[in-house]
C-alpha cells in the first residue's frame, strides 16, 4: 500500500505551477468588492483607468472601437493591468454582461509591487495572451507573405507588430530631462 501526502490548502510544493487564478483571488482577498449591474462599463476605452480589477464572479465583454472581441467569465481574470503598467489610457472597453463582482485595487502599482505573486500572475496572463496573438499573427503573415498590392502590405505591417518592443528609453535626468546636454569642451 502506498501513501501519498496532501498539500495543505494555501501552500504548494516547490517548483509546481498552479493555475494562478486561485492565487490571484487569494492575493486580492483583502481588497474591496465592487458589484456592478448588467451593461455597466467597468473600464472605458481611451479613459485613464487608475485601478486594477479582479473578476470574482460574472461575465464581461471586452470591446475595441465598439467591436466585441472577447467574453471573459473566469474568476481571477484581471482588467486594467495594461493601462496601469504602461501608464496609458485604456485600450479597450470592459462591460458587464450580467451582474459582476470584482475586487478593486485602487493603486495597481502598489498592489503588484507589494504582492509579487500577483505581479507574476499578471505577467503569466499577459504572456499567454501575447503568445496566442503572436501565433495568430504568424499564421496571418504566412497567408499573405506572397500577396500583391494592399494585401502584400499585411506581411510588412505584421512584421513591424511582431518586433515592437515598446517605447524607447530616454537618457534624460532631472537636471537634463531632454538628455541632449553636451559636455563638449567642459573639464571634469
OpenMM code with the backbone's topology and positions (N, CA, C; nanometers):
from openmm import Vec3, app, unit

residues = "UNK UNK UNK UNK UNK UNK UNK UNK UNK UNK UNK UNK UNK UNK UNK UNK UNK UNK UNK UNK UNK UNK UNK UNK UNK UNK UNK UNK UNK UNK UNK UNK UNK UNK UNK UNK UNK UNK UNK UNK UNK UNK UNK UNK UNK UNK UNK UNK UNK UNK UNK UNK UNK UNK UNK UNK UNK UNK UNK UNK UNK UNK UNK UNK UNK UNK UNK UNK UNK UNK UNK UNK UNK UNK UNK UNK UNK UNK UNK UNK UNK UNK UNK UNK UNK UNK UNK UNK UNK UNK UNK UNK UNK UNK UNK UNK UNK UNK UNK UNK UNK UNK UNK UNK UNK UNK UNK UNK UNK UNK UNK UNK UNK UNK UNK UNK UNK UNK UNK UNK UNK UNK UNK UNK UNK UNK UNK UNK UNK UNK UNK UNK UNK UNK UNK UNK UNK UNK UNK UNK UNK UNK UNK UNK UNK UNK UNK UNK UNK UNK UNK UNK UNK UNK UNK UNK UNK UNK UNK UNK UNK UNK UNK UNK UNK UNK UNK UNK UNK UNK UNK UNK UNK UNK UNK UNK UNK UNK UNK UNK UNK UNK UNK UNK UNK UNK UNK UNK".split()
positions = [
    Vec3(0.0842, -0.1169, 0.0000),
    Vec3(0.0000, 0.0000, 0.0000),
    Vec3(0.0892, 0.1239, 0.0000),
    Vec3(0.0607, 0.2179, -0.0893),
    Vec3(0.1380, 0.3415, -0.0948),
    Vec3(0.0602, 0.4531, -0.0284),
    Vec3(0.1339, 0.5378, 0.0353),
    Vec3(0.0682, 0.6533, 0.0950),
    Vec3(0.1052, 0.7759, 0.0138),
    Vec3(0.0200, 0.8720, 0.0154),
    Vec3(0.0530, 0.9973, -0.0532),
    Vec3(0.0240, 1.1110, 0.0414),
    Vec3(0.1088, 1.2105, 0.0305),
    Vec3(0.0880, 1.3259, 0.1172),
    Vec3(0.0080, 1.4300, 0.0407),
    Vec3(-0.0759, 1.4957, 0.1116),
    Vec3(-0.1562, 1.6003, 0.0502),
    Vec3(-0.1003, 1.7351, 0.0901),
    Vec3(-0.1059, 1.8271, -0.0035),
    Vec3(-0.0592, 1.9626, 0.0225),
    Vec3(-0.1694, 2.0389, 0.0928),
    Vec3(-0.1395, 2.0988, 0.2061),
    Vec3(-0.2427, 2.1758, 0.2757),
    Vec3(-0.2918, 2.2912, 0.1907),
    Vec3(-0.4175, 2.3317, 0.2069),
    Vec3(-0.4686, 2.4456, 0.1309),
    Vec3(-0.3828, 2.5688, 0.1558),
    Vec3(-0.3613, 2.6450, 0.0473),
    Vec3(-0.2853, 2.7689, 0.0587),
    Vec3(-0.1361, 2.7509, 0.0416),
    Vec3(-0.0890, 2.6254, 0.0339),
    Vec3(0.0533, 2.6037, 0.0090),
    Vec3(0.0668, 2.5146, -0.1133),
    Vec3(0.1910, 2.5075, -0.1644),
    Vec3(0.2126, 2.4235, -0.2813),
    Vec3(0.3549, 2.3703, -0.2779),
    Vec3(0.3760, 2.2537, -0.3380),
    Vec3(0.5116, 2.2019, -0.3434),
    Vec3(0.6000, 2.2949, -0.4253),
    Vec3(0.7298, 2.2970, -0.3927),
    Vec3(0.8213, 2.3810, -0.4692),
    Vec3(0.8240, 2.3356, -0.6143),
    Vec3(0.8530, 2.4318, -0.7046),
    Vec3(0.8663, 2.4073, -0.8478),
    Vec3(0.7383, 2.3580, -0.9138),
    Vec3(0.6253, 2.3772, -0.8515),
    Vec3(0.4998, 2.3365, -0.9133),
    Vec3(0.4172, 2.4605, -0.9402),
    Vec3(0.3747, 2.4769, -1.0650),
    Vec3(0.2925, 2.5916, -1.1012),
    Vec3(0.1467, 2.5607, -1.0731),
    Vec3(0.0742, 2.6613, -1.0306),
    Vec3(-0.0696, 2.6457, -1.0136),
    Vec3(-0.1376, 2.7225, -1.1243),
    Vec3(-0.2661, 2.7145, -1.1316),
    Vec3(-0.3400, 2.7827, -1.2375),
    Vec3(-0.3262, 2.9338, -1.2286),
    Vec3(-0.2929, 2.9870, -1.1139),
    Vec3(-0.2784, 3.1313, -1.0997),
    Vec3(-0.4084, 3.1995, -1.0635),
    Vec3(-0.5201, 3.1413, -1.1051),
    Vec3(-0.6498, 3.2038, -1.0792),
    Vec3(-0.6757, 3.2072, -0.9293),
    Vec3(-0.6650, 3.0924, -0.8643),
    Vec3(-0.6900, 3.0912, -0.7197),
    Vec3(-0.5854, 3.1753, -0.6476),
    Vec3(-0.4614, 3.1767, -0.7017),
    Vec3(-0.3580, 3.2596, -0.6410),
    Vec3(-0.3996, 3.4066, -0.6398),
    Vec3(-0.4463, 3.4569, -0.7528),
    Vec3(-0.4822, 3.5982, -0.7597),
    Vec3(-0.6059, 3.6269, -0.6744),
    Vec3(-0.6993, 3.5357, -0.6711),
    Vec3(-0.8154, 3.5545, -0.5826),
    Vec3(-0.7707, 3.5561, -0.4369),
    Vec3(-0.6780, 3.4674, -0.4011),
    Vec3(-0.6251, 3.4660, -0.2646),
    Vec3(-0.5494, 3.5956, -0.2350),
    Vec3(-0.4644, 3.6377, -0.3284),
    Vec3(-0.3824, 3.7572, -0.3084),
    Vec3(-0.4640, 3.8857, -0.3023),
    Vec3(-0.5844, 3.8816, -0.3565),
    Vec3(-0.6690, 4.0014, -0.3564),
    Vec3(-0.7845, 3.9908, -0.2567),
    Vec3(-0.7816, 3.8899, -0.1737),
    Vec3(-0.8957, 3.8644, -0.0844),
    Vec3(-0.9256, 3.9784, 0.0129),
    Vec3(-0.8278, 4.0632, 0.0422),
    Vec3(-0.8499, 4.1739, 0.1350),
    Vec3(-0.8959, 4.3020, 0.0655),
    Vec3(-0.9058, 4.2992, -0.0672),
    Vec3(-0.9470, 4.4195, -0.1413),
    Vec3(-1.0981, 4.4378, -0.1348),
    Vec3(-1.1450, 4.5616, -0.1495),
    Vec3(-1.2898, 4.5849, -0.1502),
    Vec3(-1.3553, 4.5190, -0.2715),
    Vec3(-1.4793, 4.4746, -0.2525),
    Vec3(-1.5561, 4.4110, -0.3592),
    Vec3(-1.6533, 4.5123, -0.4180),
    Vec3(-1.6578, 4.5162, -0.5501),
    Vec3(-1.7485, 4.6037, -0.6234),
    Vec3(-1.8468, 4.5158, -0.6987),
    Vec3(-1.9761, 4.5437, -0.6858),
    Vec3(-2.0781, 4.4714, -0.7610),
    Vec3(-2.1395, 4.5685, -0.8606),
    Vec3(-2.1427, 4.5277, -0.9875),
    Vec3(-2.1978, 4.6144, -1.0919),
    Vec3(-2.3094, 4.5418, -1.1665),
    Vec3(-2.4007, 4.6202, -1.2196),
    Vec3(-2.5168, 4.5662, -1.2904),
    Vec3(-2.4835, 4.5374, -1.4370),
    Vec3(-2.5668, 4.4570, -1.4987),
    Vec3(-2.5522, 4.4240, -1.6402),
    Vec3(-2.5489, 4.5515, -1.7240),
    Vec3(-2.4573, 4.5547, -1.8213),
    Vec3(-2.4467, 4.6675, -1.9123),
    Vec3(-2.3573, 4.7794, -1.8641),
    Vec3(-2.3214, 4.7777, -1.7360),
    Vec3(-2.2379, 4.8847, -1.6814),
    Vec3(-2.0944, 4.8723, -1.7335),
    Vec3(-2.0341, 4.9875, -1.7650),
    Vec3(-1.8959, 4.9908, -1.8136),
    Vec3(-1.8009, 4.9931, -1.6943),
    Vec3(-1.7085, 4.8973, -1.6916),
    Vec3(-1.6092, 4.8887, -1.5845),
    Vec3(-1.4849, 4.9689, -1.6200),
    Vec3(-1.4464, 4.9616, -1.7460),
    Vec3(-1.3312, 5.0346, -1.7987),
    Vec3(-1.3727, 5.0875, -1.9351),
    Vec3(-1.3450, 5.2158, -1.9587),
    Vec3(-1.3827, 5.2758, -2.0866),
    Vec3(-1.2587, 5.3028, -2.1712),
    Vec3(-1.2619, 5.2549, -2.2938),
    Vec3(-1.1519, 5.2748, -2.3875),
    Vec3(-1.1170, 5.4232, -2.3981),
    Vec3(-0.9875, 5.4534, -2.3905),
    Vec3(-0.9405, 5.5904, -2.4033),
    Vec3(-0.9375, 5.6687, -2.2734),
    Vec3(-0.9995, 5.6159, -2.1697),
    Vec3(-1.0032, 5.6852, -2.0401),
    Vec3(-0.8921, 5.6321, -1.9495),
    Vec3(-0.8403, 5.7176, -1.8614),
    Vec3(-0.7433, 5.6664, -1.7646),
    Vec3(-0.8142, 5.5687, -1.6712),
    Vec3(-0.7480, 5.4584, -1.6379),
    Vec3(-0.8125, 5.3566, -1.5552),
    Vec3(-0.7848, 5.3813, -1.4069),
    Vec3(-0.6593, 5.3828, -1.3673),
    Vec3(-0.6242, 5.4132, -1.2297),
    Vec3(-0.6547, 5.3053, -1.1282),
    Vec3(-0.7040, 5.1915, -1.1722),
    Vec3(-0.7308, 5.0828, -1.0787),
    Vec3(-0.7180, 4.9501, -1.1525),
    Vec3(-0.7009, 4.8450, -1.0766),
    Vec3(-0.6909, 4.7108, -1.1307),
    Vec3(-0.8100, 4.6327, -1.0784),
    Vec3(-0.8757, 4.5578, -1.1645),
    Vec3(-0.9954, 4.4832, -1.1275),
    Vec3(-0.9700, 4.3337, -1.1395),
    Vec3(-1.0135, 4.2571, -1.0400),
    Vec3(-1.0016, 4.1113, -1.0416),
    Vec3(-1.1428, 4.0542, -1.0409),
    Vec3(-1.1745, 3.9742, -1.1412),
    Vec3(-1.3088, 3.9164, -1.1531),
    Vec3(-1.3299, 3.8086, -1.0469),
    Vec3(-1.4344, 3.8250, -0.9686),
    Vec3(-1.4725, 3.7266, -0.8684),
    Vec3(-1.5825, 3.6381, -0.9250),
    Vec3(-1.6841, 3.6993, -0.9854),
    Vec3(-1.7963, 3.6244, -1.0422),
    Vec3(-1.8620, 3.7087, -1.1500),
    Vec3(-1.9208, 3.6408, -1.2476),
    Vec3(-1.9914, 3.7084, -1.3546),
    Vec3(-1.9180, 3.6970, -1.4874),
    Vec3(-1.9648, 3.7752, -1.5832),
    Vec3(-1.9082, 3.7714, -1.7180),
    Vec3(-1.8995, 3.9127, -1.7731),
    Vec3(-1.7894, 3.9406, -1.8428),
    Vec3(-1.7710, 4.0704, -1.9074),
    Vec3(-1.7447, 4.0486, -2.0560),
    Vec3(-1.7699, 4.1541, -2.1316),
    Vec3(-1.7328, 4.1552, -2.2732),
    Vec3(-1.6302, 4.2660, -2.2906),
    Vec3(-1.5293, 4.2396, -2.3721),
    Vec3(-1.4240, 4.3364, -2.3988),
    Vec3(-1.4410, 4.3839, -2.5422),
    Vec3(-1.4386, 4.5167, -2.5616),
    Vec3(-1.4623, 4.5767, -2.6927),
    Vec3(-1.3499, 4.6741, -2.7270),
    Vec3(-1.3203, 4.6839, -2.8550),
    Vec3(-1.2268, 4.7850, -2.9053),
    Vec3(-1.2939, 4.8545, -3.0222),
    Vec3(-1.3002, 4.9871, -3.0169),
    Vec3(-1.3710, 5.0656, -3.1193),
    Vec3(-1.5138, 5.0149, -3.1403),
    Vec3(-1.5778, 4.9737, -3.0311),
    Vec3(-1.7162, 4.9270, -3.0364),
    Vec3(-1.7333, 4.7849, -3.0865),
    Vec3(-1.6240, 4.7158, -3.1178),
    Vec3(-1.6314, 4.5784, -3.1687),
    Vec3(-1.5962, 4.4817, -3.0555),
    Vec3(-1.6926, 4.3985, -3.0136),
    Vec3(-1.6635, 4.3000, -2.9088),
    Vec3(-1.5653, 4.1953, -2.9620),
    Vec3(-1.4606, 4.1641, -2.8825),
    Vec3(-1.3658, 4.0626, -2.9289),
    Vec3(-1.3365, 3.9551, -2.8249),
    Vec3(-1.3887, 3.9708, -2.7038),
    Vec3(-1.3679, 3.8669, -2.6019),
    Vec3(-1.4797, 3.8716, -2.4995),
    Vec3(-1.5169, 3.7522, -2.4529),
    Vec3(-1.6088, 3.7369, -2.3401),
    Vec3(-1.5314, 3.6609, -2.2338),
    Vec3(-1.5287, 3.7154, -2.1123),
    Vec3(-1.4465, 3.6567, -2.0062),
    Vec3(-1.5331, 3.6304, -1.8842),
    Vec3(-1.5260, 3.5057, -1.8338),
    Vec3(-1.6031, 3.4695, -1.7150),
    Vec3(-1.5206, 3.3883, -1.6153),
    Vec3(-1.3893, 3.3869, -1.6323),
    Vec3(-1.3020, 3.3099, -1.5434),
    Vec3(-1.2679, 3.3897, -1.4176),
    Vec3(-1.3095, 3.3400, -1.3007),
    Vec3(-1.2726, 3.4082, -1.1770),
    Vec3(-1.1200, 3.4211, -1.1685),
    Vec3(-1.0731, 3.5370, -1.1244),
    Vec3(-0.9304, 3.5633, -1.1163),
    Vec3(-0.8766, 3.6375, -1.2372),
    Vec3(-0.9595, 3.6533, -1.3409),
    Vec3(-0.9164, 3.7317, -1.4573),
    Vec3(-0.8965, 3.8756, -1.4128),
    Vec3(-0.8019, 3.9424, -1.4759),
    Vec3(-0.7645, 4.0767, -1.4328),
    Vec3(-0.7858, 4.1763, -1.5461),
    Vec3(-0.8272, 4.2972, -1.5105),
    Vec3(-0.8537, 4.4037, -1.6076),
    Vec3(-0.7898, 4.5333, -1.5579),
    Vec3(-0.7404, 4.6134, -1.6508),
    Vec3(-0.6798, 4.7410, -1.6164),
    Vec3(-0.5296, 4.7331, -1.5977),
    Vec3(-0.4741, 4.6131, -1.6089),
    Vec3(-0.3303, 4.5959, -1.5852),
    Vec3(-0.2452, 4.6626, -1.6927),
    Vec3(-0.2883, 4.6561, -1.8180),
    Vec3(-0.2091, 4.7180, -1.9254),
    Vec3(-0.2026, 4.8688, -1.9065),
    Vec3(-0.3139, 4.9291, -1.8782),
    Vec3(-0.3193, 5.0732, -1.8569),
    Vec3(-0.2313, 5.1144, -1.7395),
    Vec3(-0.2382, 5.0387, -1.6316),
    Vec3(-0.1592, 5.0717, -1.5127),
    Vec3(-0.0099, 5.0562, -1.5388),
    Vec3(0.0287, 4.9458, -1.5971),
    Vec3(0.1705, 4.9175, -1.6167),
    Vec3(0.2314, 5.0084, -1.7230),
    Vec3(0.1570, 5.0325, -1.8320),
    Vec3(0.2087, 5.1165, -1.9404),
    Vec3(0.1843, 5.2651, -1.9166),
    Vec3(0.1107, 5.2978, -1.8104),
    Vec3(0.0758, 5.4363, -1.7775),
    Vec3(0.0111, 5.5055, -1.8973),
    Vec3(-0.0888, 5.4380, -1.9531),
    Vec3(-0.1631, 5.4879, -2.0693),
    Vec3(-0.3124, 5.4704, -2.0442),
    Vec3(-0.3933, 5.5437, -2.1208),
    Vec3(-0.5377, 5.5217, -2.1105),
    Vec3(-0.5736, 5.3791, -2.1537),
    Vec3(-0.6916, 5.3365, -2.1172),
    Vec3(-0.7385, 5.2020, -2.1505),
    Vec3(-0.7417, 5.1809, -2.3017),
    Vec3(-0.7010, 5.0621, -2.3446),
    Vec3(-0.7012, 5.0288, -2.4871),
    Vec3(-0.8298, 4.9592, -2.5294),
    Vec3(-0.9169, 4.9299, -2.4334),
    Vec3(-1.0428, 4.8618, -2.4650),
    Vec3(-1.1475, 4.8985, -2.3605),
    Vec3(-1.2721, 4.8736, -2.3957),
    Vec3(-1.3834, 4.8909, -2.3027),
    Vec3(-1.4179, 4.7545, -2.2445),
    Vec3(-1.4400, 4.7491, -2.1134),
    Vec3(-1.4831, 4.6269, -2.0460),
    Vec3(-1.6223, 4.6548, -1.9897),
    Vec3(-1.7200, 4.5727, -2.0308),
    Vec3(-1.8605, 4.5945, -1.9939),
    Vec3(-1.9178, 4.4675, -1.9292),
    Vec3(-1.9953, 4.4840, -1.8238),
    Vec3(-2.0590, 4.3710, -1.7560),
    Vec3(-2.1696, 4.3132, -1.8447),
    Vec3(-2.1697, 4.1812, -1.8624),
    Vec3(-2.2754, 4.1144, -1.9391),
    Vec3(-2.3970, 4.0948, -1.8492),
    Vec3(-2.3743, 4.0455, -1.7309),
    Vec3(-2.4770, 4.0321, -1.6272),
    Vec3(-2.4210, 4.0969, -1.5021),
    Vec3(-2.4787, 4.0648, -1.3879),
    Vec3(-2.4221, 4.1183, -1.2646),
    Vec3(-2.2802, 4.0628, -1.2479),
    Vec3(-2.1884, 4.1506, -1.2102),
    Vec3(-2.0477, 4.1137, -1.1970),
    Vec3(-1.9968, 4.1592, -1.0609),
    Vec3(-1.9163, 4.0727, -0.9970),
    Vec3(-1.8481, 4.1092, -0.8728),
    Vec3(-1.6987, 4.1098, -0.8997),
    Vec3(-1.6332, 4.2160, -0.8526),
    Vec3(-1.4898, 4.2341, -0.8755),
    Vec3(-1.4228, 4.2787, -0.7473),
    Vec3(-1.2951, 4.2487, -0.7362),
    Vec3(-1.2132, 4.3066, -0.6316),
    Vec3(-1.1370, 4.4222, -0.6953),
    Vec3(-1.1214, 4.5305, -0.6203),
    Vec3(-1.0652, 4.6534, -0.6755),
    Vec3(-0.9370, 4.6922, -0.6029),
    Vec3(-0.8285, 4.7055, -0.6819),
    Vec3(-0.7022, 4.7595, -0.6301),
    Vec3(-0.6936, 4.9025, -0.6815),
    Vec3(-0.7164, 4.9988, -0.5917),
    Vec3(-0.7155, 5.1402, -0.6321),
    Vec3(-0.5758, 5.1912, -0.6656),
    Vec3(-0.4728, 5.1223, -0.6185),
    Vec3(-0.3346, 5.1568, -0.6521),
    Vec3(-0.2703, 5.0316, -0.7138),
    Vec3(-0.2890, 5.0124, -0.8461),
    Vec3(-0.2422, 4.8892, -0.9097),
    Vec3(-0.0918, 4.8649, -0.8951),
    Vec3(-0.0119, 4.9693, -0.9055),
    Vec3(0.1332, 4.9516, -0.8969),
    Vec3(0.1727, 4.9053, -0.7561),
    Vec3(0.1148, 4.9638, -0.6547),
    Vec3(0.1433, 4.9201, -0.5178),
    Vec3(0.0964, 4.7756, -0.4974),
    Vec3(-0.0206, 4.7416, -0.5480),
    Vec3(-0.0728, 4.6049, -0.5368),
    Vec3(0.0244, 4.5054, -0.5991),
    Vec3(0.0728, 4.5362, -0.7204),
    Vec3(0.1637, 4.4443, -0.7908),
    Vec3(0.3029, 4.4426, -0.7283),
    Vec3(0.3461, 4.5553, -0.6744),
    Vec3(0.4786, 4.5640, -0.6125),
    Vec3(0.4797, 4.4967, -0.4754),
    Vec3(0.3767, 4.5200, -0.3968),
    Vec3(0.3702, 4.4659, -0.2611),
    Vec3(0.3364, 4.3169, -0.2587),
    Vec3(0.2810, 4.2676, -0.3671),
    Vec3(0.2398, 4.1267, -0.3739),
    Vec3(0.3010, 4.0648, -0.5004),
    Vec3(0.4276, 4.0239, -0.4945),
    Vec3(0.4951, 3.9709, -0.6142),
    Vec3(0.4205, 3.8548, -0.6797),
    Vec3(0.3487, 3.7780, -0.6011),
    Vec3(0.2693, 3.6689, -0.6589),
    Vec3(0.1628, 3.7220, -0.7527),
    Vec3(0.1055, 3.8370, -0.7203),
    Vec3(0.0060, 3.8990, -0.8074),
    Vec3(0.0721, 3.9464, -0.9363),
    Vec3(0.1903, 4.0052, -0.9240),
    Vec3(0.2636, 4.0504, -1.0423),
    Vec3(0.2971, 3.9321, -1.1319),
    Vec3(0.3364, 3.8195, -1.0725),
    Vec3(0.3677, 3.7001, -1.1512),
    Vec3(0.2435, 3.6494, -1.2244),
    Vec3(0.1283, 3.6503, -1.1567),
    Vec3(0.0043, 3.6076, -1.2214),
    Vec3(-0.0268, 3.6967, -1.3417),
    Vec3(-0.0176, 3.8280, -1.3231),
    Vec3(-0.0461, 3.9215, -1.4319),
    Vec3(0.0534, 3.9009, -1.5453),
    Vec3(0.1793, 3.8791, -1.5128),
    Vec3(0.2811, 3.8537, -1.6148),
    Vec3(0.2492, 3.7268, -1.6925),
    Vec3(0.2111, 3.6205, -1.6231),
    Vec3(0.1757, 3.4948, -1.6915),
    Vec3(0.0540, 3.5126, -1.7814),
    Vec3(-0.0479, 3.5811, -1.7326),
    Vec3(-0.1685, 3.6027, -1.8136),
    Vec3(-0.1357, 3.6855, -1.9372),
    Vec3(-0.0556, 3.7905, -1.9193),
    Vec3(-0.0177, 3.8761, -2.0316),
    Vec3(0.0693, 3.7996, -2.1305),
    Vec3(0.1637, 3.7218, -2.0796),
    Vec3(0.2497, 3.6422, -2.1675),
    Vec3(0.1677, 3.5405, -2.2457),
    Vec3(0.0688, 3.4815, -2.1829),
    Vec3(-0.0177, 3.3844, -2.2511),
    Vec3(-0.0966, 3.4509, -2.3636),
    Vec3(-0.1515, 3.5699, -2.3358),
    Vec3(-0.2239, 3.6430, -2.4405),
    Vec3(-0.1305, 3.6823, -2.5537),
    Vec3(-0.0105, 3.7286, -2.5208),
    Vec3(0.0875, 3.7670, -2.6214),
    Vec3(0.1277, 3.6470, -2.7064),
    Vec3(0.1461, 3.5321, -2.6433),
    Vec3(0.1818, 3.4113, -2.7166),
    Vec3(0.0713, 3.3728, -2.8149),
    Vec3(-0.0535, 3.3771, -2.7698),
    Vec3(-0.1657, 3.3455, -2.8587),
    Vec3(-0.1747, 3.4423, -2.9746),
    Vec3(-0.1562, 3.5706, -2.9462),
    Vec3(-0.1624, 3.6721, -3.0517),
    Vec3(-0.0464, 3.6550, -3.1498),
    Vec3(0.0717, 3.6243, -3.0979),
    Vec3(0.1873, 3.6036, -3.1850),
    Vec3(0.1639, 3.4860, -3.2781),
    Vec3(0.1110, 3.3761, -3.2249),
    Vec3(0.0814, 3.2601, -3.3097),
    Vec3(-0.0187, 3.2973, -3.4191),
    Vec3(-0.1200, 3.3741, -3.3831),
    Vec3(-0.2200, 3.4173, -3.4810),
    Vec3(-0.1563, 3.5075, -3.5873),
    Vec3(-0.0758, 3.6043, -3.5440),
    Vec3(-0.0129, 3.6958, -3.6396),
    Vec3(0.0832, 3.6226, -3.7332),
    Vec3(0.1566, 3.5259, -3.6816),
    Vec3(0.2465, 3.4478, -3.7668),
    Vec3(0.1666, 3.3704, -3.8709),
    Vec3(0.0531, 3.3154, -3.8309),
    Vec3(-0.0324, 3.2436, -3.9255),
    Vec3(-0.0829, 3.3375, -4.0351),
    Vec3(-0.1294, 3.4563, -3.9969),
    Vec3(-0.1767, 3.5546, -4.0954),
    Vec3(-0.0606, 3.5982, -4.1850),
    Vec3(0.0558, 3.6181, -4.1261),
    Vec3(0.1743, 3.6587, -4.2018),
    Vec3(0.2076, 3.5546, -4.3089),
    Vec3(0.2008, 3.4281, -4.2732),
    Vec3(0.2260, 3.3201, -4.3707),
    Vec3(0.1240, 3.3248, -4.4843),
    Vec3(-0.0014, 3.3493, -4.4509),
    Vec3(-0.1073, 3.3510, -4.5517),
    Vec3(-0.0880, 3.4624, -4.6539),
    Vec3(-0.0344, 3.5782, -4.6117),
    Vec3(-0.0245, 3.6931, -4.7004),
    Vec3(0.1197, 3.7262, -4.7424),
    Vec3(0.2141, 3.6392, -4.7125),
    Vec3(0.3553, 3.6663, -4.7405),
    Vec3(0.3826, 3.6933, -4.8885),
    Vec3(0.3150, 3.6237, -4.9789),
    Vec3(0.3409, 3.6387, -5.1225),
    Vec3(0.2325, 3.7180, -5.1945),
    Vec3(0.1437, 3.7810, -5.1200),
    Vec3(0.0329, 3.8541, -5.1821),
    Vec3(0.0830, 3.9836, -5.2459),
    Vec3(0.0140, 4.0259, -5.3489),
    Vec3(0.0453, 4.1508, -5.4194),
    Vec3(-0.0470, 4.2619, -5.3694),
    Vec3(-0.0132, 4.3848, -5.4001),
    Vec3(-0.0990, 4.5002, -5.3711),
    Vec3(-0.1154, 4.5255, -5.2227),
    Vec3(-0.2367, 4.5695, -5.1849),
    Vec3(-0.2638, 4.6050, -5.0456),
    Vec3(-0.2468, 4.4864, -4.9508),
    Vec3(-0.2839, 4.3682, -4.9957),
    Vec3(-0.2694, 4.2515, -4.9091),
    Vec3(-0.1222, 4.2215, -4.8830),
    Vec3(-0.0350, 4.2568, -4.9757),
    Vec3(0.1082, 4.2387, -4.9563),
    Vec3(0.1615, 4.3238, -4.8420),
    Vec3(0.0956, 4.4348, -4.8137),
    Vec3(0.1372, 4.5214, -4.7027),
    Vec3(0.1144, 4.4541, -4.5681),
    Vec3(0.0196, 4.3600, -4.5634),
    Vec3(-0.0109, 4.2911, -4.4386),
    Vec3(0.1157, 4.2266, -4.3836),
    Vec3(0.1945, 4.1648, -4.4715),
    Vec3(0.3179, 4.0996, -4.4293),
    Vec3(0.4124, 4.1995, -4.3612),
    Vec3(0.4307, 4.3163, -4.4200),
    Vec3(0.5205, 4.4173, -4.3628),
    Vec3(0.4645, 4.4753, -4.2323),
    Vec3(0.3353, 4.4990, -4.2284),
    Vec3(0.2726, 4.5530, -4.1078),
    Vec3(0.2854, 4.4528, -3.9927),
    Vec3(0.2574, 4.3257, -4.0208),
    Vec3(0.2673, 4.2245, -3.9162),
    Vec3(0.4112, 4.2071, -3.8699),
    Vec3(0.5059, 4.2197, -3.9619),
    Vec3(0.6465, 4.2116, -3.9245),
    Vec3(0.6809, 4.3224, -3.8244),
    Vec3(0.6306, 4.4418, -3.8483),
    Vec3(0.6529, 4.5538, -3.7571),
    Vec3(0.5890, 4.5260, -3.6208),
    Vec3(0.4664, 4.4739, -3.6204),
    Vec3(0.3972, 4.4442, -3.4946),
    Vec3(0.4690, 4.3358, -3.4148),
    Vec3(0.5176, 4.2330, -3.4833),
    Vec3(0.5825, 4.1222, -3.4146),
    Vec3(0.7144, 4.1629, -3.3498),
    Vec3(0.7772, 4.2682, -3.4003),
    Vec3(0.9065, 4.3097, -3.3471),
    Vec3(0.8987, 4.4359, -3.2623),
    Vec3(0.7788, 4.4836, -3.2305),
    Vec3(0.7612, 4.6038, -3.1485),
    Vec3(0.8037, 4.5744, -3.0052),
    Vec3(0.8915, 4.6561, -2.9504),
    Vec3(0.9423, 4.6347, -2.8153),
    Vec3(0.8958, 4.7408, -2.7164),
    Vec3(0.8040, 4.8251, -2.7541),
    Vec3(0.7573, 4.9284, -2.6619),
    Vec3(0.8352, 5.0560, -2.6799),
    Vec3(0.8050, 5.1549, -2.5988),
    Vec3(0.8703, 5.2854, -2.6142),
    Vec3(1.0192, 5.2784, -2.5814),
    Vec3(1.0959, 5.3588, -2.6527),
    Vec3(1.2396, 5.3660, -2.6275),
    Vec3(1.2639, 5.4372, -2.4949),
    Vec3(1.3705, 5.3989, -2.4273),
    Vec3(1.4027, 5.4654, -2.3018),
    Vec3(1.4686, 5.5992, -2.3311),
    Vec3(1.4556, 5.6895, -2.2374),
    Vec3(1.5124, 5.8231, -2.2517),
    Vec3(1.6380, 5.8340, -2.1670),
    Vec3(1.7455, 5.8916, -2.2217),
    Vec3(1.8675, 5.9058, -2.1440),
    Vec3(1.8660, 6.0266, -2.0514),
    Vec3(1.7537, 6.0965, -2.0412),
    Vec3(1.7444, 6.2198, -1.9623),
    Vec3(1.7548, 6.1963, -1.8129),
    Vec3(1.7687, 6.3069, -1.7398),
    Vec3(1.7727, 6.3043, -1.5941),
    Vec3(1.6906, 6.4220, -1.5439),
    Vec3(1.6795, 6.4368, -1.4130),
    Vec3(1.6059, 6.5501, -1.3578),
    Vec3(1.6700, 6.6822, -1.3964),
    Vec3(1.8038, 6.6871, -1.4012),
    Vec3(1.8729, 6.8107, -1.4380),
    Vec3(1.8686, 6.8348, -1.5883),
    Vec3(1.8628, 6.7281, -1.6679),
    Vec3(1.8641, 6.7390, -1.8135),
    Vec3(1.7558, 6.6464, -1.8694),
    Vec3(1.6257, 6.6827, -1.8526),
    Vec3(1.5169, 6.5918, -1.8889),
    Vec3(1.5146, 6.5532, -2.0361),
    Vec3(1.5706, 6.6342, -2.1225),
    Vec3(1.5713, 6.6008, -2.2650),
    Vec3(1.6867, 6.5087, -2.3016),
    Vec3(1.7876, 6.5009, -2.2158),
    Vec3(1.9006, 6.4134, -2.2413),
    Vec3(1.9884, 6.4606, -2.3553),
    Vec3(1.9827, 6.5915, -2.3868),
    Vec3(2.0571, 6.6403, -2.5029),
    Vec3(2.1664, 6.7415, -2.4665),
    Vec3(2.1969, 6.7535, -2.3382),
    Vec3(2.3004, 6.8474, -2.2951),
    Vec3(2.4372, 6.7938, -2.3346),
    Vec3(2.5180, 6.8769, -2.3929),
    Vec3(2.6512, 6.8374, -2.4370),
    Vec3(2.7536, 6.8790, -2.3323),
    Vec3(2.8474, 6.7900, -2.3069),
    Vec3(2.9569, 6.8203, -2.2156),
    Vec3(3.0851, 6.8528, -2.2908),
    Vec3(3.0729, 6.8743, -2.4191),
    Vec3(3.1887, 6.9030, -2.5034),
    Vec3(3.2557, 7.0319, -2.4564),
    Vec3(3.3844, 7.0258, -2.4423),
    Vec3(3.4607, 7.1442, -2.4033),
    Vec3(3.4646, 7.1664, -2.2530),
    Vec3(3.3898, 7.0896, -2.1738),
    Vec3(3.3922, 7.1046, -2.0290),
    Vec3(3.5005, 7.0151, -1.9705),
    Vec3(3.5653, 7.0631, -1.8671),
    Vec3(3.6641, 6.9777, -1.8000),
    Vec3(3.5994, 6.9217, -1.6738),
    Vec3(3.6304, 6.8003, -1.6472),
    Vec3(3.5728, 6.7345, -1.5294),
    Vec3(3.6647, 6.7349, -1.4169),
] * unit.nanometer
topology = app.Topology()
chain = topology.addChain("A")
for resn in residues:
    res = topology.addResidue(resn, chain)
    for name in ("N", "CA", "C"):
        topology.addAtom(name, app.Element.getBySymbol(name[0]), res)
